[in-house]
């Protein structure tokens, strides 16, 4: 889920709940002047639901329905703008590794019982399969080296397409890398291909206004420290994804990481229980201070001391000697063990 998109008020939570109730009534309906029939919910996020849709000529696509809450219109508008910009370059070789824009429309739903009208903005894209995260959970292990090489090459080609057109993704993770087929329809390793999806957190590189974006486990140090970010943050996320593809574990795993169900996960990558942290301050924005502190400890365990520019910019976390305030000594760990 996009780090910017938490619902902060009771009113917003109520609106989101009602939207969820009405959104689930979409199955089977014809929308966009009868252009698409909604068949099945494929997934949901903090303020979106994604549905498989069939057009009258029998072609399938994915419809991303945004909540009717006006405050979320900016996310719809931003993602639509980015996808429509990328559509101008759809004939480039690397375009196939990023989800494609097909259409957009507004679905108006009137509920007779309550007398309430709701307006759902919708973005239509190509229909893809399960996520890479789903594939890892399905296998309960990391992928073979050949498959990892294949997927990482495709990931970098897709990322090159985004970056070459001035777009920073901002939330690369295995959940946002979709396979081109459902897992049950994959015939072999050569049939495993990916596509970058979900541009909710993406921005044009010259128009980035937020310092916080993305998902904690994949966040670059400049995001954790709220120093601002650019293309390099996506490259950091790719490194985290590479480790996950090989091991089926997060490189940086937190004590409340629900996706890590096996005890072996504590022996892979870097993990932190939170018992060492004694927070003295809270940024009040973005990720939680304690979690950020845990993250910085794990980064130092794996990579050593950070560059001086991060230390200078992270005064909430580092002391005058450039050491983490509550853990001046961190024992390095090997990822090969």
N, C-alpha and C positions, 0 to 999 in steps of 0.2 A: 504494500500500500504506500502511496506517495506520502512522504513525511510531512508535507504541507497540509494534508487533507483531513486532519482529525476534526470531529464535530465537537465544538466546545460548549455549546449551550444546550439546556434542556429543550428549548424550542427547536433547535436544529436536529437534535436526536429524535424528537417527535416527528418532525417532517421527514427525516430519513426513514423512520419506521413505517409511516404511512406510505411513503413512496415504495418501500419494499413490498408492502401488502398489495398495492395496486400493480406494481411491476410484475408480480407473479401471476397476474391475471392475463398476461399477454399471450400465453401459449395458444396457438391455433388461430389467432386473429390475423386479418389482412390489414396491412398498414401502407402508408404512402400511396393513397389512392388505388389500393389494390395491387400495388407493385410487388409487395413481398408478403409471404405468409410466415409468421413466426412459429417455429417448430419446437425448439428445445433450448432451455437455458444451459449455456456452456460454462459460465463462471460469473463471479460477482466481486466487486471491490467496495471501497468505502462509500462511493457515491455513483457506482455504475453497475449495470448488469449486462452480460453479453449473451446474445441469442443466436442460434443457427436459424437462418432465414432462407426460404426458397422463393425464387422469382417465378413469374408465370411461365417463363420459357424453360423452367426446370433447373436453372443454375442456382448454386448455393453460395451464400456469403455469410459474414458475421455482422450482426448489428449491435453496436455498443450504445445502450440507452443510458443517458445521464439523468441524475435526479432532477426533479422539477424545481428544487431549491434555487432561487436566482443567484445565490452567492457562488454556486458551482459552475455558472455559465462561463466563467473565465477559463476553466479547465477544458471545457468543450471547445471554446473558441481557439485556445492555444493549440490544442491537439489537431483540430481541423486545419488551422493555418499551416502547421508543419507538414501534415500529410498532403495537403493540396500543393504545397511548394515542392515536395519530393515527387509528386506525380509528374511534374514538368520534366523530370529526368528518368522516367520509368523505363526508358529503353537502354539505359546504361547497364553494363554487365552485372554490376554489384547490386542493382536495385532489387533483384529477386530475394536478397537476404534481409530485406526490411518489409514489413507488412505494407500492403498497397491500399490506397484510398480508392473506393468505387463511387460513393454517393453520400449524401447527407440529407436529412429532412427533420421535420418536427412532428412528433406524434402527440395528438391531443386526445386525452382520455376524460370522458365525463361520467361520473358515478351517479346514477339515478338516486340511490338510497341516501347519499350524503349531500348531493347537489354540488359536489366539488369538481372543478375542472383542473386537470393537471397537464402541463406541457412538457414533454420529454424530448430534448434534443438527441438526435441519433446520428452516429457516424457508421457508415457501412464500409467494411474492408473485406479482403479475401479471407475465405474460411481456411483456418489452419487446424492442426491437430492438438494433441496433448503437449504439455510443457516438458522441457528437459528435466525439470524437478520431478515431474510425474514419472518420467522414465527411470530416474535414479531410485525413486521410492519403489517402483515396480520391480526393479532388479535387486534391491537391497544390497547394492555394492557399487563400486566405481565402474567406469566403462573401460573397455580395452584401449590400449594406446592408439591403435589405428582409428578407432571411433573418436577418441579425444582429439587427435590431430585433425581429423576431418571437421569436427564441430568447431574447434578453435579457429581453423582457417576460415570457415564460413562466418563465424562471429566477427573476425577482424575485417573480412571483406564487407560485411554489412555495416560495421562501424566506420570503415573508410568511406562508404557511401554517405553516411550521415555527416561525418566530419568534413568531407570535401564540399558539402553544401551548407556548411556553417552551423550545424546542429549538434549540440551536446545532448546525449540521451538522458543522463542523470540518474537512472535507476536500473542499470543492468544487473540482472540476477537470473538464476536458472528458471524462476517462475515466469520471467518475461521473455524467455527464449522458447518459442513454440516450434514443435516439430511440424513438418509439412504433412504428416499423416498421423492418424490415431495409432497408438501403440499396438493395438490388436491387428492393424493392417500392415505393419512393418514386416517385410519378408526376410531381412537380413541386415548385416552391418552397413552394406552399401546403400541401403534404403533409408538410412537415418540422416536426415538433413534438418537444418534449423532456419528460423526466420526471427529477426528481432521484432518484438511487439511492444505495445503500451508506451505511447509517447506522452502520457499524462504529466510526467515530470521533466520532459524535454524542453529545451529552449534554444533559440538562436544564440550563438556564442557571444554576440555583441549586444545582447539584450537581457543577459542574466541579472536579475535583481535580488534574488534570494541567496543567502549563504548556506542554507540548509536544504538538502534534497536527498531523496533516495531512501535506501534501507540500511539499517545500522551495520549488519554483517559485511556489507559490500562497500561501505563508505570510506572514501580516501581520507587521510589525516587532515587535509585542508578543509574538508567538510566537517569532520568531528570538531575541529578547532574554530570553525566558523570564520575562516580566513578568505572565503571566496573560492570559486573553483572554475575550471575550464575543461578542455578536452581531456587533460591528463587524468581527471577523476574517473572517466570511463575506462581508461587503460588500467588503473588500479583495480576496478571492479572485475576486469577481465582476468587479472591474476588470481583474484579470489575464486572466480568461476572455474579456472583451470584446476586449482586444487580440489574443488568440490567434484568436478567431473572424474578426477582420478581416484578419489577416496570415498565419495558419498558423504563427506563431512564438511562442515564449514571450516574455513581456515581460521576464522576468529569466532569461537563459539561461546555464547554467554550462558550463565547458569540457568536461565529460564527459557532456553532455546527449545521449544516444543518439537521442532523438526528433527532433533537429535535424540532418538529414542533408545539407542543402544549404548551400553556401558563402554564399548570400545571407542565411542566418540570422544571420550575424555582423554584417550591416548593419541588421538590424531589432531593435528593442528594445535591451536592454543586455546585453552579454556580457562574460565575464571569464575569463581563462585561468588565473588563480591564481598567476602569476609574481610579483605585487607583494606577496603576503601573506607575512609572517614571523611565524607564530603563536608567542606566548610562553606561552600557556595553553590549556587544553582543559577545557571544562565537564564532559566525561565523560558527558554525558547528552544525549538528544535528537539534534538534527542535529550534524554535524561542525563544530568551531570554525572551521576555515579556510573552509568553505562558508558558514557564517553571516557571516563577515567579508566574503567576496566579495559576498554578498547585500546587506549594508549599504552597500557601496561603490556597487553598481548602483542601489539605492534613492536614494542621495544624488545620483547622476548624473542621474537622471530627475526627481526631485521636489525636490531641494535639501536643505538641512540639516533634520534631523528636529526635532520639538518637544522642548522641554527635558526633558519627563518621560521620554522615551526615552533621552536622553543621560545623565540622572542614573541611570537604571536599567541602563544598559549600560556599566558601568565596565570590564568586561573588554575592551571594544572602543573606548571613547572616552577621550581624555586629559582633563586638568583644564581645558583650554580648550574642551572640547566638540567637539574634532575627532577624527576616526578616528586611532588611535594610529600606524599605519604609513603612512597616506595622508592627511595633514592638509589636502591640497588635492585636490579631485576636480573634474575638468572636466565641466561639464554637457553632456548630449547632448539632441538634439531627436528626438522620435519621428516627426516629420513628414519627416525627411530620407530 
